[in-house]
Amino acid sequence: MSTVRIPPVLRENTGGSRTVDVAGNTVAEALDDLFGKHPALRDRVTEEGQLSHFINVYVNDRDVRYRDGLETAVGTADTIILLPAMAGGFR
């Protein structure tokens, strides 16, 4: 199983869990397993069945957008990180 790290802003949807162990050979499969365990996350992480533009996904600190996207392979020692984009700046 891989591990998904849940950021503080999404932990209310996982009962406060910081991490969730998931099954799957790709990021897409791992996220499907995550959403099966915590259905409320699906609406927070996806839009119309696609990964939200406001969620960045990393596998072992490498952005999946620069790898194989949601088809990026994951293994038992891998950590998937969901990182919501932050808006705002200095004034």
N, C-alpha and C positions, 0 to 999 in steps of 0.2 A: 504494500500500500504506500502511496505517496501521502504527503502531508500538505494541507492548505493552511497557510497563515491568514487569519482573519483580522483585518484592521479594526481598531476600536469603534469606528463609526458603523460597522456592520455586525458587531458582536451581539447586539440585541436580537438579531435574527438567528443566532446560534446558541441561545441560552447563556451567553457570556463566554463561550469557549473561544480561546485564542487560536487554537488549532483544531483541525478536523482531519482525521485519516480518511482517505478516499481510495477507491479502486479505479483502475483504468490505465490504458497504455499510452493515451494521449491526453493533452490538456482538456480537450473537448469531453472525453470520456470521464475524466476526473471531475470536471465541473458538473456533468450530468449526475454523477454519484453524489456530489455535494448537494445539488439541488433536490435530489431524492431524499436526502437526510434532513435538509433544512429548506423546505419549499419556499419560504418567504424570501430567501436570498435571490431566487430567480428574478423577481421583479426589481430588485435593487441592483443587479449585476447585468441584466440583459434588457434590450429594447426590441420588441417585435421578433423575438427569437434569436437576435444577434447580440454579441457582446456589446455593451454600452461603450460609446466613445469616451465616456468619462471614467472608465475602469481600465487601468493598466494591469497586465498580467506578466509576471516574471516566473521563470523556472530557474532556481538556484541563482538568483540575482541577474539573470539575463532576460531582457525584454523579448517576449515571444514574437513581437512584430518584426524583429530582425532575425527570426529563425523560421519556423514553419507555421507560425500563427497558432491557431487552436489545434492544429495537427502535430505540434511539437511533441515528441516522444517524452514520456516520463517513466521513471522507474521507482523502485521501492525506497531508494535513498534520496529521492528528489523532494524539494520543497517548492510548492507553488504559492506565489504571493499575489494576493489581490490588493491593488493599490488604487483607491479612488483618486482622481485628479483633483487638485486643490485650485480654487479660483481666488482671485484677489491679488493684492500687491501693496506696495508702499505708496503712501500719498504724501 
